[in-house]
């Protein structure tokens, strides 16, 4: 479980940082999720910042998850 949560946090963090860099450098459409959601048009940087923050929060939270020895 811990690995799944950690992986999700890394994906969110990378999507957010990549989306910010893409928007600030006037990059075109790419693999960043925010570019393909029509409801976020005009709010790409804000959405990317939210993804970075969520990724960081989930990542810190995943450190608190204890592994089970099954």
PyMOL commands that set and color helices and strands:
alter all, ss='L'
color gray80, all
select helices_A, chain A and resi 2-24+33-36+38-40+44-64
alter helices_A, ss='H'
color red, helices_A
deselect
rebuild
show_as cartoon
